[in-house]
Amino acid sequence: MNDPSTKPIRAETGAELDALVEEHDLVLAEFYTKGCARCNAIEPVLGNVARATDVTVVMINPVTDLSLVEEYDVTSVPALVLFEDGERVGHLTEGFQGTEELLEFVEEHTTRGTKAAVAEEN
């Protein structure tokens, strides 16, 4: 099992994002823009998700690599894309989400679930 970071990693390019997705089993990528209040507000929530799950959280501003906008269908920010074993398994563009909503999103879209869900099963 990978030991994901408990705080979001910042990526600058699509190549960096691809490397993280390849390296980690579960990755939650937040696409944000500078000055976006909802994007700033969700950053601590992403840290909570990283601590509560086996998900590696990465933040990327698509302005630094505009090809990401089309590739990941970023129509608004914050946009969240969930990867499992290198495959895109979830996409969330409903704006700010709290910790519980993001944990449910991860739980619903992955086969591994969250650490909390695994603890409840045992």
C-alpha positions as CSV (number, residue, x, y, z in Angstrom):
1,M,0.0,0.0,0.0
2,N,1.3,3.4,-0.8
3,D,1.8,6.0,2.0
4,P,0.1,9.0,0.5
5,S,0.9,12.5,1.6
6,T,-1.5,13.9,4.2
7,K,-1.5,17.3,2.6
8,P,-2.2,18.2,-1.0
9,I,0.7,18.0,-3.5
10,R,0.9,20.8,-6.0
11,A,1.5,19.9,-9.7
12,E,2.3,22.3,-12.4
13,T,1.9,20.3,-15.6
14,G,-0.1,17.4,-17.0
15,A,3.0,15.3,-17.1
16,E,3.4,15.8,-13.3
17,L,-0.2,14.8,-12.8
18,D,0.2,11.8,-15.0
19,A,3.3,10.7,-13.0
20,L,1.4,11.0,-9.7
21,V,-1.6,9.1,-11.1
22,E,0.8,6.3,-12.3
23,E,2.7,6.2,-9.0
24,H,-0.3,6.1,-6.6
25,D,-3.2,3.7,-6.4
26,L,-5.8,6.4,-5.6
27,V,-5.5,10.1,-6.6
28,L,-7.9,12.9,-6.2
29,A,-7.0,15.9,-8.4
30,E,-8.4,19.3,-7.8
31,F,-8.3,21.7,-10.7
32,Y,-8.4,25.3,-9.3
33,T,-7.6,28.8,-10.4
34,K,-5.8,31.5,-8.5
35,G,-8.2,33.9,-6.7
36,C,-11.1,31.3,-6.7
37,A,-12.7,31.6,-3.2
38,R,-14.3,28.2,-3.4
39,C,-11.0,26.7,-4.5
40,N,-9.2,28.3,-1.5
41,A,-12.0,27.1,0.9
42,I,-11.8,23.5,-0.3
43,E,-8.0,23.2,0.3
44,P,-8.3,22.3,4.0
45,V,-11.1,19.9,3.2
46,L,-8.7,18.1,0.7
47,G,-6.2,17.8,3.5
48,N,-8.9,16.2,5.7
49,V,-9.7,13.7,2.8
50,A,-6.0,12.9,2.5
51,R,-5.7,12.1,6.2
52,A,-8.9,10.1,6.3
53,T,-8.3,8.0,3.2
54,D,-5.6,6.3,1.2
55,V,-6.0,8.9,-1.5
56,T,-3.1,11.1,-2.6
57,V,-4.5,14.6,-3.2
58,V,-3.0,16.8,-5.9
59,M,-3.9,20.4,-6.8
60,I,-3.3,21.7,-10.2
61,N,-4.0,25.1,-11.9
62,P,-5.0,24.2,-15.5
63,V,-3.8,27.7,-16.5
64,T,-0.2,26.3,-16.3
65,D,-1.1,23.6,-18.8
66,L,-4.2,24.6,-20.9
67,S,-4.4,21.1,-22.5
68,L,-5.7,19.9,-19.1
69,V,-8.9,21.9,-19.5
70,E,-10.1,19.8,-22.4
71,E,-8.5,16.5,-21.4
72,Y,-10.3,16.6,-18.0
73,D,-13.4,18.5,-19.0
74,V,-12.7,21.4,-16.6
75,T,-15.8,23.5,-17.2
76,S,-15.8,25.2,-13.7
77,V,-13.6,25.3,-10.7
78,P,-13.0,23.7,-8.3
79,A,-13.3,20.5,-10.4
80,L,-12.3,17.2,-8.8
81,V,-11.2,14.1,-10.7
82,L,-10.7,10.8,-9.0
83,F,-8.3,8.2,-10.3
84,E,-8.0,4.5,-9.2
85,D,-5.2,2.4,-10.6
86,G,-4.5,5.0,-13.3
87,E,-8.1,5.1,-14.5
88,R,-10.5,8.1,-14.2
89,V,-13.4,6.8,-12.0
90,G,-15.1,10.0,-10.8
91,H,-15.6,13.6,-11.8
92,L,-17.2,16.3,-9.5
93,T,-17.9,19.9,-10.5
94,E,-20.5,21.0,-8.0
95,G,-18.4,23.7,-6.4
96,F,-17.4,23.6,-2.7
97,Q,-17.8,20.2,-1.0
98,G,-17.3,19.5,2.6
99,T,-15.2,16.6,4.1
100,E,-18.2,14.2,4.4
101,E,-19.3,14.8,0.8
102,L,-15.8,14.2,-0.5
103,L,-15.4,11.1,1.6
104,E,-18.7,9.8,0.2
105,F,-17.5,10.6,-3.3
106,V,-14.3,8.6,-2.8
107,E,-16.3,5.7,-1.2
108,E,-18.8,5.6,-4.1
109,H,-16.3,5.7,-6.9
110,T,-13.5,3.4,-5.7
111,T,-13.2,-0.3,-4.8
112,R,-11.0,0.4,-1.8
113,G,-13.2,2.8,0.1
114,T,-12.0,5.1,2.9
115,K,-10.0,4.2,6.0
116,A,-13.1,5.0,8.1
117,A,-15.3,2.6,6.0
118,V,-12.6,-0.1,6.4
119,A,-12.5,0.4,10.2
120,E,-16.3,0.1,10.4
121,E,-16.2,-3.2,8.6
122,N,-13.6,-4.7,11.0
